[in-house]
């Protein structure tokens, strides 16, 4: 028997490619190592209704340095406003790594709609597409599962061990998590 608990807010790091896939609507599921008992037990990492706030590479706008506008008000953000690399990479700015993103600067919240476990190697091409696969990703990687295997190994390096992972299906909410709790 599973004991219900209040939804929790969970920070989760996503790279720029995956943030763009979330924003584009291509990514509707994420897989993460299973560190505790799977669903159905009393000690679970994730449950339906939990909120994931996306941590991504960002910087804070500095109007005194970056705004050269002669008109006031101008279209520049306010000093201290977050700028996100996945959406505004100018190639020149100094970016803050996603690990250092504070909760109040997150712009994306993911509400878990389904949580289950499986071995990462059991992913299907259809499931890999929901991980953010971009068709014609490259000339040598046309199968979604092959693309996902490469992505997984780049991040975790343990595909061949086929670890148990949480599969978290989600809906995207374009708001900071604190606006929802």
Protein Blocks (a to p, Z undefined) as FASTA:
>chain_A
ZZddddddddddddfklmmmmmnopaccdcdddfbdcehiabdfbdghiacddddddddd
dfklmmccfbdcdfbdcehiacdfklmcghlaccddfklpcfklpcbdcddfbdcdddfk
lpcfklmmmnopaghkbmklmbfklmmmmmmmmmnopmmnopaddddddddddbdfklmZ
Z
